[in-house]
Amino acid sequence: MMTKNTEPENETIRPEMTLLDMVAQYPGTEQVIRSRDEQAGKCLLCTALFDSVEQVARDNGLDLDVLLEELRIAAFR
């Protein structure tokens, strides 16, 4: 019998996770990252796939707290 992921939402996406690991584990997060491409001026999944969420936010002027909140919500959509 499969059990539902019961991991608390606030611990699913961590700042040190790479974009690759995050999107592989939580496919719903891809759209959140893609929604930041215009602000970053580039495709983040094309250029920063192996970077951490924290590094991507820092390098591209994104608010880390807001990004993490949106990613954590998207992880369970």
N, C-alpha and C positions, 0 to 999 in steps of 0.2 A: 504494500500500500504506500502510495506517495504521500508525503506530508508537505504542507505549505511552508514556505520559508517564513519562519517566525522571527527572524532577526529584526531588532528594532530599527525603524526607519532612520533614526539619527546616527546609526553606526554602519549603515550599508556602504555608503560612499565615503571614503576617507581621503583627505588631501594628498596623501602620498601614493594613492593608486594611479597607475598609468591610464591614459585614455583607453588603450587597448584592453587592459584587464577589465576596466569598468564597463565598456561597451560589450565585451564578451559575456560578462556575468549578468549585466542588466541592459539588454538591448533597447529598452525604452529611453535610455539616457542619450542615445545617439542624436535624437532630434534636438535635445537641449544644447548639445555641443554645436550642432550645425546652426542653431539659431544665433550663435555668437560669431559665426564666420565673418559677417559683414563688419561688425565692430572691430574684429581683429584684423580685417583686411586680407584674410587668407583662409583657406580651408584648414581648419585646425586638425581634422582627422587625417589630412594629407601630410601636414608638416610637423605635427606634434604628437603623433600616435604613441610614441614611447616616452613622452614626458608625463610628469605627474599632473594631477588636476591643479595642485597648488602652483606649480611652475607655469603651467599654461595661463592661469589667472594672472600671475605676477608679470609674465612676459608680454601679456596682451592687454593690460589695463582693465581686467575684469574684476568685479567685486567677488572675492572668494566666498564670503559668507552667503551671498545671494545665489551664486552658482551652485554651491553645495546643497542649499535648501531645495533648489529646483531639481537638481540631479537626484536627490533622495526621494522626492515625490515621484519623479518619473520612473524610478527604479521599480515601483510597484504598480504602474499603470498596466 
